[in-house]
Structures are given as structure tokens and as C-alpha cells.
Amino acid sequence: MATRPIFIVNLKDEKIITHNIHFKWHPGYSIAQKQKSISDLHNNAHQLGIENILEVSSKSPNKLGTFLSAFNLKSVTVKNNIEFSVESAFQGSKVFSQGGPFADLITKDSRSAKKDPRIRQSGELLCFKFFSFTFPLTPKTYFYDWLYINTLLKNEQLASEAVKFSAFTDIEFNPEKSVNCQAFSLALFVLLSKANKISSNSLPPNDFINICRNIYATSSSIVQDSQNYLSNNKNNNYQYQLKPSSCITMHESPPK
């Protein structure tokens, strides 16, 4: 048996409900084995009355979920025409006690960026620096959520399909080993969209944390962290822009 969280959009209370689902784990690294586990995970969620579920990962049986994986979701910067995936940008923005950010990773493929040895050999993670903006480590998922959602906003077709779902899983996400989760980030995007919290195709970091503060407030320490961040960063400017991505359309096949 295994346990994975499912993130459910609660529009009425404007929050994300996390429900841990127990299911049969099918060992093995093949997509077929992963999809057996996903099927059992979703079936057990259905038995609890949870419907309209999307698996968000490169192993998803739904093509939309594969496109929405952080490995495949991409955008392009306006100023320098730099194409990047969410995963590559996330890894390339890490600042460690002994190095970073390793900006060259931003233009690498997702798998290479994640496996780059510098990520594991550069000491303690201190913060994230994406172009000219620095993000703190708290709230814990702040930078990853912001990066994922802003990238998705540049992919209008994917965004319009994503909001048709109300619960999200990621078979690869183990909360005992990881902090950031693309399924949570997508649930957050759907909540913000349906609650009419997004008024443009980009969310500057300070606007984002203001909008999400109550959602992150499920932990009192995160509330305090976000309040401290806002008070200490009033003068930070949003100094880069993304443009709509032309690299993925729904009729294409996502990268392996």
C-alpha cells in the first residue's frame, strides 16, 4: 500500500483541501506500472466521493496532465526570447551557500537540469533568484507555485482545459521527501481562476503572495512568513515578462 495526497479545489471557502488517499502501489519504473498505481489512486478517491480528478505528471494517462507536467510546461521570455520549462527554471533559480543560481540550467531540458550535480553539491539552499527577482524559502511553495502559474498563464489553451477539473494528483509526489508539487500548483491556479483572482496573463510576485496569503494560511508559520516577506520587500520591482508559448499545443505529443 502507498499514500498520496489529492488536492481538491474548494471554491466556496477559497481554499485547497488536501486529502491523503491509500491505494495499492504497483512497483516498477515503466509508464504502464505508474498508470496502474494512478488508476488505483483515483478509484479509491472516487469511492470517497471525489470526482473530476486529473493526474498531473509525465506519467498521466490523460494527455492534458502530461502537458501540464512541470517537465513539459514551457514559456518564453519577451526580452531575450529564452524558452524554458517550469522544471528547468526552478532548478536554475536555486541559490546555495556554495554557488548558484546556475542560470545555464534554465535553457537545458528538464531532466538534465534536475539531475545536474551542482544542485546536490553546492550546500544549503538559501533562496531562489529568477532573473532579477529574489524569492525567499518561505512560504515553502511560494516560488514554485508562482513560477508554475505564471508559465501556465502563457499557455491559454492548456489553462482553459485545466479549469474543467477540480481535483489533482501527482503520482511521483511524496510529501515525506519533497515540498513542491505540480498538482498543488495547478489546484491553486484553478482556484484563483474560478475565484476571479487573476485579471491578466501575469501575476507579479508581490501581487501573487497577497492574493494567496489566505490560502497559504493553513499554517500559522506560513502566514507569519508571508507577512514578513511582504513587509521586507515593498520596494521590489517586477522586472521581467513572459510571452505566450508556442512550443506546446494540445494536438502535439509531449516530450518523453
N, C-alpha and C positions, 0 to 999 in steps of 0.2 A: 504493500500500500504506500501511497505518497499523498502529499498535501500541497495544493497550490491555491493562491488567492484568486478570487474573481472580483473584479471592480465594477460595481453597479452604480449607474447614474441615478441619483435621487434628485429629480428636478424640483419637487415640492419644497424640500428643505435645503436645496442648493448645496449638496454635499455628495461625496463619493463614499459608498458603503463597501467595505471590504469584507468578504465572506470566504472563509477557508473551506475548501472542498476536499474531502478524502476520496481517493479513487485508486483503481488498480494501475500500477506502473508497469509498462512494457519495456524492459531493458533493451538497450541497443541504440546505436547512433544513426541508423537509417531513417529516412523520412517516413517510411511505412510504419516503423515502430513508434516514432514520435506521434504520428497521427492516430495510432491505436490508443495511445495514452490521452491524446486530446479528446478523442471520441468518448472515452470513459469519463473523463473530467466533465465534459459538457452534459453527458447523460445523467450523471449524478447531480449536477446543478439543476437540470430540468426537473428531476424528482423533487427538488426543494422549491419548485415554482419559479425558478429563474429562467427567463426566456430571452430570445433575441441576442444571443451571445456570439461574439466574434473572437476567434483566436488571432492574436497579433504577433506574428513571428514568421521567420523564413520557413518554418515547418507547417504553417497554416494550411488546412485543406481548402480554404477559401482564398481565391486569388487576391481579393481585396486585402485580406490580412497579411499576405505575403508582401504586397506593395507597400503596406503601412509599417512593415518592419523597419527599425532604425537602420538596419544594414542597407535597405533599398530606398528609403525615403530620401529624396535629394532636393537641393535647390541651388541657385546660382547667385553670387553677389552682383550687384549692379555696377559698382565702381570698377572692379578688376575682372569681372566675368569668371569668377572662381566657382567651379562646381564642386559640391561636397555632399556627402551623406550625413545624416544625423550622427551615426556612429563615429565616422572619421573626424567630424568637427568636435565631438565630445572628447575623444581621445587626444586630439591635437590641441585642445584648450587647457589641459591639465598642467598646473604649476606645482612642482615638487620642491622639497627642501634642497635638492641637489641638481635641479635642472628644470627646464620647461618654461613656457609652453613649447612643445615641439610642433611648430606650425606646419612643417613639411608633411605631417601626417594628415592634415586636413584634405589634401588633394590625393591621398592614397585611397585604395579600395578599403572597404570597411574591415575586412578580415585582416589585412596587413596592418592597418592602423591599430586594431585591438591587440594584435599579437606582437607589436613592436617591443623589443626587450627593454627599451628605455622606460616604458610605462611601469615596469616592475623593478627597475634597478635605480631609480632616482630618488628614493627616500620617501618621506611623508608627504602626502597630498596636502597642499596649503590652500589652494583656491583654483578658480578657473579664469582664464583670460581669453576672451573671444574677440579678435580684432582689438579694438581699443577699450573694451569694457571689461571690468573685473567683477567676477561673481564670487560671493563667499560660499563656504561649505554649508551654511545654514540659511534658510530651511534646506534640509538634506537633498531634496529632489528639485530644488528651485532652478538651477541652471539647465539640467536635463529636460525638465518639463517645458521651460521657456524655449529652449532650442528646438525641441520636437514640435511644439505647437506653432512656432513661427515658421518652421520649414513646411509644415502641413498647410499653413495658410497660403503658401505659394503654389500649392497643388490643388486647385479648386475642384477638379473632378473627384479626386480621392476624398477630399473633405466633405463634399456633398453626399458621397456614398457612406462615409463613416458615421454620419449623424443618424443614419437609419437604424443603428444598433444601440443597445442600452446597457450591455454588459460585456466585459472584455477580459480575456485571459492571455497569458504568455507561458507556454509550457516550459520554457527554458528558465523562467524566473524563480529562483529560490530565495525567499526573504531572509533566510539564515545566512546566505552567502553574498547577497547583493542588496543594493539600496535603490537604485533607479530601475524603473520598469516601464517599457513602452506601452503596456496595456493600461497602466495607471495614467500615463501622459495622454493617451488617446481618450480615456474616460473623462479626464479633466477637460480636454478640448471639446468633447461633445456636450458636457455640462455647461461650459462657458458659452458655446454657440447657442444652445437651446434656451439659455437664460438671457440671451441678448447682451452678453457682456463684451462681445467682440464687435467693434464698429468699423474696423478697417482690416487690411490684409497684413498688418504687422502690429505687434504689441511691444513697445519699448519695455525694457526690464523693470523700471520703477512702476509703470502702469500695471504691468503683469503682477507684481508682488502685491500691489494694492488691491487688485481685483481678487486675487487668490488667497488673501490673508485669512479670511474666514474659513475657507476650505482647508487650508493648512492647519487651522486652529484645533484640529483633533488632538494635538499635543500641545500642552501649555508651554513647553520649552521651545517649540517651533514658533508659537505666537510671539514669545519674547524675542527670539532670534530675528524674526521678520521685522518686528518693531525697531530693534536696534539697527538693523540694516538700513531701514528707511531713514532713520534719524541721522545716520552717519554718512549717507550717500545722496543727500538732497541735491548736490550740485553736479552729480554725474550726468553726462550727456549721452544720448543715444546716437552713436557716431557711425553707424553703417546701415546699409539697406540690402535687402534681398530682392530678387526679382523672380517672377513666376518661372517655375522649372518646366523645361520642355523635354526633360530626359525620360520621363515615365508617363505613359498613357495606359489606360486600362486594357486596351486590346493587345498590348505587347506582353512579352514574357519577362518576369523579373529576373535579375541575376541569380545564379545559383549560390 
